[in-house]
Amino acid sequence: MGLSAQMSTRNISRFWEWGRKIICVGRNYAEHAKELKNAVPTEPVLFLKPPSAYVREGSPIVLPFYSSNLHHEVELGVVIGKGGAAIPQSAAMEHVAGYALCLDMTARDVQDECKSKGLPWTLAKAFDTSCPVSEFIPKERVPEPGNVKLWLKVNSQLRQSGCTSDMIFSIPYLVSYISDFITLEEGDLILTGTPKGVSAVQEQDELQAGIDGLVTMTFTVERKDH
């Protein structure tokens, strides 16, 4: 494969087709931590989703067969354009190619059971279709990533509305912090946490989410037989 062919297969605006990991930040909005009766963290809480979690508009969010309490969490996703390890905060934004509107779909009943047993959250967070993503939003279109308004409606009713200005840990801090432990690679996605207002969705519900002035996306929820 020549260099040009290799480059053409790595289109950052379709990061979900080839990016290798999704790194999620839990409890990054104080009000959301409180609504789930979690302590507000003093350092980021990290977990992973596999790339098979990605789902795009036109395909449904599939309820996991083992959950009866699937929650929506609307988040700003940060798309890495230049890899690195131990990235200083001062240089962190040079590694960001752009953003995406994302949902962190969570099997809350499974998560609660895992938490009570001190077990990892993988089954609650990493299932197929647990990471709906919007179109790629180039960095130039988001001059203030620390002041982005996110919202989510279920069946036209507003459930979540928040602003990234309420994040406990900023995007540069998260990029730097994560890269101290996990080398970031081109095409990786960082989910930056969700504002308060998470709630359950049912089969046939329609989820609409948006970033004011930039993007909206719509997904329906389906259940597939196991």
N, C-alpha and C positions, 0 to 999 in steps of 0.2 A: 504494500500500500504506500503510495507516494505521500509526501507531506500534505499536499493540497487536498487529497482525498481524505486523509486523516483529519485535517482541520474541518472539512465540510461535514464530517459525521459528528463533530462536537459543537453543535450550535447551542450557545448558552441560553438562547430564548426557548429551547426545548430541553432544559436541564433535567426534567423528570424522566426523559428517555434514557439517559446515560449517567446521571449523577449517582454516586455510590453510597451516599448515606444521608440520613435525615437526623439531625441532632436537635432534640427538643428541650426546652427550658420550662420546668414546672414552677408554679407558684411565683411568677414574676410580676404579678399585680397583687398588692396587699389585700384589696377587697375580695379577690377571688380566693386567696389563701384562707381568708376568714370565713367565706361562705361554705368552704369545705372543712372548716374547723381545723385547719392546719396552722402551725406557727409560721409567721412571716420569716422567710429564710435570711440568713446572714451571708450566705454564698449561694450561687446558682445551684438548683436541683436539675440534674441532667438525666435524660433517658433517650433511647434510640428508637427509630422506626426503620424498617428495611425499605428499599426502593419499591418493593412490590406493594407497599401501602398506597402509592400514588393512584389517584383517580382523577379524571378530567371531566369537564362538563359534557353531557351527552351519555355518560354512564352513571349508574346509580351508586349510592352509598348502600352497602349491603350489611344488614344487621347480622352480627355474629350469632350463629345458632345457639351459642352457650350463654348469651346475655339477654336479660330482659329489661335493662336500664341503660340504653345507649345515649350518651350526652354529646352535645355539640360544644366545641370550643373554637371561637374565631380568633385567628392570630395573624400577625404580620410575619411573613417568611423572608429571610435574608438569604440571597443566592450568592454563593462564593464564586468569584471570577478568577482569583489568583490564589493558589494554595500557599500553605505555610505552616510552620510550627513556632511556638513561642513568639507570637506576633505582638509587638507592643501596642498599647491602646492608641498611641499617637499615630500609628500607621494602619490601624485596623480598617478604616474605611477604604483604603487603597485596595484591599482584598475583596471588597463587595462589588459585584457586577450589577446587582439590582435586587428587586423584591418580588414577592408574590403574595396574594391573599390566600390564606390556607385555613383549613379546619383540622383540628386535632380531635378526631372522633374517639370517644373513650367509653369503654364498657365499664360504667361506674360501679356496678355491682361486683364485677370481677376485681376491679381495682381495690374496692373497699375490703374484699376478702383477702386479697394479697397483702394489703397494708396491715390488716389485723394479724396476719401470720408472719409478718416480716419478710415476705417473699417479693421477688421482682414483679414489676407491673407489665411484663411483656405481653401477656395474653390480653390485657386490658387496652393496650395502646398500639400494638404492632400488626394487627390483623389486616387482611386485604381490604382496600378502600378506606382505611383509617386516616388517609391524608389527602383529602380533596385539595386541588391547587388551581389557581386562576392562570391566566396568561402571565408571562414574564413582564415585569415592569422595569424598564431601564432606570439605573440610578439617577440619571439626569432629571427624570420626571418626579423624583421625590427629594426635593432640596432639604427638607427637614424630617428625616425619618423618626426623629424623637418627638414629632408632633403630628402623628397620622391618626385620623379618626376611623375606627373600625365599627361595623355594625353587622348584626345577623337577625334575620326574621325567620320564624317558623309559621308557615301558612299565613303569611302577610302580617303576623303579629311580631312586633319588635321584642326580642329577648335579650340581646346583648348590644351595648353601645359603650364604647370606651375610646381612650386615646393613648397612644404609645408614650405620651408625656407622663403617664401614671406608672410606667414600668419601674420596678425597683432597680434593675440592672440595665444599663443602657446598651445599645447595639455595639459600640466600640468596646465596651467592657466585656460583653459576652463573646465577641470574636476573639479577643485577647485571652480571656479566661479559658475558653474551650480549647484554643490552640496550644495551651500549656500541657494539656493531657492527650488531646486527639489531634493529630495532624489534619488540618483542613485541606481539602482538595477541590479543584475546580468542579463546579456542578453540585457541590454539597449544598444542602438547605438547612438553615437554622430556624426553628420555630421559636418565637420569642415570648410565648406565654399568652394567656387569655385574660381579658377583663371579666368582671363579675357577670352573673346572669346565665350561667350554664344551666341547661335543663334537658329533660329527656325528649327524645324523638321517637315517633312510632312509624310503623309501616305506612307507606303512602304519603307521609308528610313531605312538604316541599320546603327546602331550606334555601333562602336567598341571603347572600352575604355581600358586603361591599366595603370599599375604601372610598370615602367621599372624593368625587372628582376624578377618580382614577380607574376603578374597575368594579364590576359586579359579577357574581356567578350564582348559578342556580343548580341545585341537585335534588333529586327525589330519593326517598329511602325505600328500600325493598328488603324483603326477607327471602332468602333462598333455602330450599330444603337441604338439610345436611346430607 
